[in-house]
Amino acid sequence: MNTLSTRVEHRIKRTISEEFQIPKYLLQPETIFKEDLGFDEFDMLFLSLALEDEFEFLFTEDLKVEEMKDLVKLVSIKLRKS
């Protein structure tokens, strides 16, 4: 994992941990939001809003990622483009 992705992963974990009171050790690259954390559509919407605040960009569509590693990749790509 490159440096940007590592920083992004750390910030995402911190955001999820703070907003949803989930211990960081549960947030691994293979963590599946719906199955492992019990997230529903509203949780994913709230997560997208929290990440927009954290990273200061907007998601142009619904957040449709299943695993933590997919979210890290998506945010890293958006940051590279901005």
N, C-alpha and C positions, 0 to 999 in steps of 0.2 A: 504494500500500500504506500502511495507516495505521501509526501508531507502535507499537501493540501487535503487529501482524503483523511489523513490521520487527524488533522485539526477539525475538519468537518464532523467526523465521527464523534470526537470528544464533545463538541458543542451540541450536537444532536442528542447525545446521551445525557448531557447536563440538562438540556431543555426538557426532555421527556421525564427525567427523574424529578425535576422541580415541579413541572406542571401536572404530572400524573401520580406523584409520590411512588414511583417505581424504583427499586434499588438498581444502581448502575450495573451491578454484576449480572443482572438478568438481561441486560441489553447487549447481546452478542451479535456478530454479523449475521448469524443464521436465525436470529429471533424473528418469528413470524408474528406480525402485529395482532392479527385476529385470533389465531390459534393459541399462541403462547401468552399474549398479554390481555386477550379478551376484548380488543378494540372493536368497536362498531363504526358505522359510517360517521356518527357524530364525533366520536373520539378522533377519527382521522381528519375531520374538518377542523376540530380544535387544534390538533397537532399541526396542520398546515398553517393555521393562523399564528400559532406560537413560533413556528419556524420562519414565517415571513417577518415577524418582528425581530427574531434573533439574527437573521441574515440580511435583512433589509432588501428583500425582493418579493415579488408576487408570483404565486403559482398561477399560470394562465388557465389551468383546468383542475379538476378534482385530483387529489393526491391518490394515485392508484398504484401503490407499491405494496408488496406483500412482506418483504423481509427488510431488516435493518440495512443490510449491505446494498440493497436496491435504492433505499432512501439516501444513503451516503453518496452513492454514484450520481443520483439525480441532482442532489444539491451541489455536488462538486462540479458537475457539468454546467449548471446554471451560474455558478460563481465564476467559472472560467470565461463564460460568454459575456459577463457584465463588466 
